[in-house]
Amino acid sequence: MTAPSTPPAGDGQAVLLLRLAGPLQSWGDRSAFNRRETRPEPTKSGVLGLLAAAAGHPRDHCLEDLLPLRLGVRVDQPGTLLRDYHTVSDYRGRPLPQAGVSAKGIQKPTSPAKHTHVTTRYYLQDAVFVAAIAGPADLLTTLDQAVTNPAFPLALGRRSCPPTQPLSLGLRTGDLTQALTEEPWQASERAREHYARRLGRERGLSQPVHPARIDRSATVEDPHGDDIAHDVPVSFDPHTRAFTSRRVQHHWLSIPTGFPHTDTTADGPPADDTGHDPFALLGW
């Protein structure tokens, strides 16, 4: 399912492809009160944070080398949303502090005393994404090597969400959209076969149908995009965390399924029909 790496383009630009998959992922772009949300797909802050950790950058490291990189994300397997009822207590039995701090920077005690704090956290289960990062070939070559041999543990948005392998799919030539269009479908074997069986049932057949291509949604960073994502990190420093916005464009891409044997003819529409399926993003 993974295409071989190709050498960087002659103009010094390349695209690094990452397969972001794991039992749990959580790509938050905001936290309000006791809720920790997740976006339905990876954020730029999350992907750059993963690359910074792989390269060994501390949290207060300058991000000027990573910020110009452009990001595109393809949803190969959307997964399902998990809600976690989470409680926090002090193991010493002491009352919990509140979020506010005193003039000396010390957290104030809760009043009245509170011993258990309840939070709600959201995760994506069994999701698979392909992230394409475009930029200078020499920088992406270094980052590709760092992802393979990371300096710090890598996570899919949160520390409790480690990625499965393979993480790096290697370097590609061309632009973001081209790289995302040409890379074979990275969904799990179970999800791929489930899709083939469902397609066969829809066509009134008693056997699975293995098409050559499938439509997948993608979000590509584009200065002329018609949507805005507020997920660009200015600093990861815990004391001065800040974010800004970028413009993005949403697409439906017809990508190769990577099935060993594809069906070129079948009753009903052609097996490689790339017409838009409004339920494809739901994995139905």
C-alpha positions as CSV (number, residue, x, y, z in Angstrom):
1,M,0.0,0.0,0.0
2,T,3.0,2.3,0.3
3,A,4.6,3.7,-2.8
4,P,8.4,3.8,-2.9
5,S,10.1,7.1,-2.1
6,T,11.2,9.2,-5.0
7,P,14.1,11.7,-5.0
8,P,13.3,15.4,-4.3
9,A,12.4,17.6,-7.2
10,G,15.2,19.5,-9.0
11,D,13.8,22.9,-7.8
12,G,14.7,22.0,-4.3
13,Q,11.1,21.4,-3.2
14,A,9.6,18.1,-2.0
15,V,6.6,16.6,-0.2
16,L,6.9,14.4,2.9
17,L,4.1,12.0,3.4
18,L,3.1,10.8,6.9
19,R,0.6,8.0,7.7
20,L,-1.2,9.2,10.9
21,A,-2.9,6.1,12.4
22,G,-3.4,4.7,15.8
23,P,-5.9,3.3,18.3
24,L,-6.6,6.9,19.5
25,Q,-5.9,10.4,18.1
26,S,-7.0,13.8,19.4
27,W,-6.3,17.0,17.4
28,G,-7.6,19.8,19.6
29,D,-7.5,23.5,18.5
30,R,-9.3,24.8,21.6
31,S,-10.2,23.9,25.1
32,A,-13.2,25.5,26.9
33,F,-13.8,25.1,30.6
34,N,-13.7,21.3,31.3
35,R,-14.0,20.1,27.7
36,R,-11.0,18.9,25.5
37,E,-12.3,18.8,21.9
38,T,-10.8,17.1,18.9
39,R,-11.0,18.2,15.3
40,P,-12.1,15.5,12.8
41,E,-8.7,15.6,11.1
42,P,-5.1,16.6,12.1
43,T,-4.3,20.2,12.8
44,K,-1.2,22.0,11.6
45,S,-0.1,22.6,15.2
46,G,-0.4,18.9,15.9
47,V,1.6,17.9,12.8
48,L,4.3,20.5,13.4
49,G,4.5,19.5,17.0
50,L,5.1,15.9,16.0
51,L,7.9,17.0,13.6
52,A,9.4,19.2,16.3
53,A,9.4,16.4,18.8
54,A,11.0,14.0,16.2
55,A,13.7,16.6,15.5
56,G,14.5,17.0,19.2
57,H,13.3,20.6,19.6
58,P,12.4,21.7,23.1
59,R,9.0,23.4,23.7
60,D,10.5,26.9,23.7
61,H,12.4,26.3,20.5
62,C,11.8,28.9,17.7
63,L,9.5,27.6,15.0
64,E,10.6,29.8,12.1
65,D,12.0,26.8,10.1
66,L,8.7,24.8,10.4
67,L,6.1,27.5,10.0
68,P,6.6,28.0,6.2
69,L,5.9,24.4,5.5
70,R,2.5,23.8,3.8
71,L,0.2,21.1,5.0
72,G,-2.4,18.9,3.3
73,V,-4.4,16.2,5.0
74,R,-6.4,13.3,3.4
75,V,-9.0,11.4,5.3
76,D,-8.5,7.7,4.5
77,Q,-10.5,6.3,7.4
78,P,-12.4,8.9,9.5
79,G,-12.8,6.7,12.6
80,T,-15.4,7.2,15.3
81,L,-15.7,9.7,18.1
82,L,-14.9,8.6,21.7
83,R,-16.1,10.6,24.7
84,D,-14.0,10.0,27.8
85,Y,-15.4,10.8,31.3
86,H,-12.2,11.9,33.1
87,T,-11.7,12.7,36.8
88,V,-8.7,14.3,38.5
89,S,-7.8,14.2,42.2
90,D,-4.7,14.8,44.3
91,Y,-3.2,11.5,45.4
92,R,-2.3,13.1,48.7
93,G,-5.9,13.9,49.5
94,R,-5.4,17.7,49.3
95,P,-8.0,20.1,47.7
96,L,-7.4,20.9,44.1
97,P,-6.1,24.3,43.1
98,Q,-8.1,26.5,40.7
99,A,-7.0,27.8,37.3
100,G,-6.4,31.3,38.5
101,V,-3.1,32.4,40.0
102,S,-2.0,34.9,42.6
103,A,0.2,38.0,42.0
104,K,3.1,35.7,42.8
105,G,2.1,33.2,40.1
106,I,0.9,30.6,42.5
107,Q,-2.4,28.8,41.8
108,K,-5.2,29.8,44.2
109,P,-7.0,27.1,46.3
110,T,-10.6,26.3,45.3
111,S,-13.2,27.8,47.5
112,P,-15.1,25.9,48.7
113,A,-12.5,23.1,48.6
114,K,-12.9,20.8,45.7
115,H,-11.3,17.3,45.8
116,T,-12.4,15.9,42.4
117,H,-12.3,17.7,39.1
118,V,-14.4,16.3,36.2
119,T,-13.3,16.8,32.6
120,T,-14.7,15.5,29.3
121,R,-12.2,14.6,26.6
122,Y,-12.8,13.5,23.1
123,Y,-10.7,11.2,20.8
124,L,-10.9,9.7,17.4
125,Q,-10.9,5.9,17.4
126,D,-9.2,3.8,14.6
127,A,-8.8,6.8,12.2
128,V,-6.2,6.9,9.4
129,F,-5.0,10.1,7.7
130,V,-2.3,10.9,5.2
131,A,-0.5,14.2,5.9
132,A,1.5,15.8,3.2
133,I,4.1,18.5,4.2
134,A,5.6,20.6,1.4
135,G,8.7,22.6,1.7
136,P,12.5,22.6,1.0
137,A,13.8,19.2,0.1
138,D,16.8,19.3,2.4
139,L,14.7,20.2,5.5
140,L,12.1,17.6,4.7
141,T,14.8,15.0,4.2
142,T,16.1,15.8,7.7
143,L,12.6,15.6,9.1
144,D,11.9,12.3,7.4
145,Q,15.0,10.8,9.1
146,A,14.0,12.3,12.4
147,V,10.5,10.8,12.2
148,T,12.1,7.4,11.6
149,N,14.5,7.9,14.5
150,P,12.8,10.4,16.8
151,A,14.5,12.3,19.6
152,F,11.3,12.5,21.7
153,P,8.3,10.2,21.8
154,L,5.8,11.0,19.1
155,A,2.1,11.4,19.6
156,L,-1.0,11.9,17.5
157,G,-2.2,15.2,19.1
158,R,-1.8,14.1,22.8
159,R,0.9,12.2,24.7
160,S,-1.5,9.3,25.4
161,C,-2.0,8.7,21.6
162,P,1.1,7.0,20.1
163,P,1.2,6.4,16.3
164,T,1.3,2.9,14.7
165,Q,3.9,2.1,12.0
166,P,4.7,2.9,9.3
167,L,4.6,6.6,10.2
168,S,6.7,8.0,7.3
169,L,5.7,7.1,3.7
170,G,8.8,8.9,2.4
171,L,9.4,11.9,0.1
172,R,7.6,12.7,-3.1
173,T,7.9,15.1,-6.0
174,G,5.2,17.4,-7.2
175,D,2.8,19.6,-5.2
176,L,0.6,18.8,-2.2
177,T,-2.5,17.9,-4.1
178,Q,-0.7,15.7,-6.6
179,A,1.1,13.8,-3.8
180,L,-2.2,13.2,-2.0
181,T,-3.9,12.1,-5.2
182,E,-1.2,9.6,-6.2
183,E,-0.7,7.9,-2.8
184,P,-2.6,4.6,-2.5
185,W,-5.4,4.3,0.1
186,Q,-4.0,3.7,3.6
187,A,-7.1,2.5,5.4
188,S,-6.9,-0.7,7.4
189,E,-7.4,-4.1,5.6
190,R,-10.6,-4.6,7.5
191,A,-12.0,-1.2,6.4
192,R,-11.0,-1.8,2.8
193,E,-12.7,-5.2,2.7
194,H,-15.8,-3.8,4.4
195,Y,-16.0,-1.1,1.7
196,A,-15.6,-3.8,-1.1
197,R,-18.4,-5.9,0.4
198,R,-20.7,-2.9,0.8
199,L,-20.0,-1.9,-2.8
200,G,-20.9,-5.4,-4.0
201,R,-24.2,-5.4,-2.0
202,E,-25.1,-1.9,-3.5
203,R,-24.6,-3.4,-7.0
204,G,-26.8,-6.4,-6.2
205,L,-23.9,-8.8,-6.3
206,S,-23.1,-11.8,-4.0
207,Q,-19.4,-11.0,-3.9
208,P,-17.2,-8.0,-3.0
209,V,-16.3,-5.4,-5.7
210,H,-12.7,-4.1,-5.6
211,P,-12.6,-0.8,-7.5
212,A,-9.4,0.7,-8.8
213,R,-10.1,4.2,-7.3
214,I,-12.1,5.7,-4.4
215,D,-13.1,9.3,-3.5
216,R,-11.5,10.6,-0.3
217,S,-11.8,14.1,1.2
218,A,-8.7,16.3,1.7
219,T,-7.9,19.7,3.2
220,V,-5.0,21.5,1.6
221,E,-3.3,24.7,2.8
222,D,-3.9,27.3,0.1
223,P,-3.4,31.1,0.3
224,H,-6.4,31.5,-1.9
225,G,-8.6,29.0,0.0
226,D,-12.1,29.8,0.9
227,D,-11.9,28.6,4.5
228,I,-9.8,29.5,7.5
229,A,-8.2,27.2,10.1
230,H,-6.9,28.8,13.3
231,D,-4.3,26.1,14.0
232,V,-0.9,27.6,13.1
233,P,1.4,27.6,16.2
234,V,3.4,30.8,16.9
235,S,5.0,29.2,20.0
236,F,4.8,25.9,21.8
237,D,6.3,27.5,25.0
238,P,3.8,26.6,27.8
239,H,4.2,30.2,29.2
240,T,3.7,32.0,25.8
241,R,1.5,29.6,23.7
242,A,0.0,31.4,20.7
243,F,-1.7,30.5,17.5
244,T,-2.6,32.3,14.2
245,S,-4.7,31.4,11.1
246,R,-4.1,30.0,7.6
247,R,-6.3,29.6,4.6
248,V,-7.3,26.2,3.4
249,Q,-9.2,24.6,0.5
250,H,-11.3,21.4,0.7
251,H,-11.3,18.8,-2.1
252,W,-12.6,15.4,-3.0
253,L,-9.7,13.4,-4.5
254,S,-10.0,10.2,-6.6
255,I,-7.1,8.0,-5.3
256,P,-5.9,4.5,-6.1
257,T,-7.4,1.8,-3.7
258,G,-4.3,-0.4,-3.9
259,F,-6.3,-3.6,-4.1
260,P,-4.2,-6.4,-5.5
261,H,-6.8,-7.2,-8.1
262,T,-9.4,-4.7,-9.2
263,D,-12.7,-5.3,-11.0
264,T,-13.0,-3.5,-14.3
265,T,-16.5,-4.7,-15.2
266,A,-19.5,-5.5,-13.0
267,D,-23.3,-5.2,-13.2
268,G,-24.4,-1.6,-12.7
269,P,-21.9,1.3,-12.7
270,P,-18.2,0.6,-13.5
271,A,-16.3,-0.6,-10.5
272,D,-13.8,2.2,-10.9
273,D,-16.6,4.9,-11.1
274,T,-15.3,8.0,-9.3
275,G,-18.6,9.7,-9.0
276,H,-19.1,11.6,-5.7
277,D,-20.4,9.4,-2.8
278,P,-21.9,11.7,-0.1
279,F,-21.5,9.0,2.6
280,A,-17.9,8.1,1.7
281,L,-16.5,10.3,4.5
282,L,-18.5,8.4,7.1
283,G,-17.0,5.1,6.0
284,W,-20.4,3.5,5.3
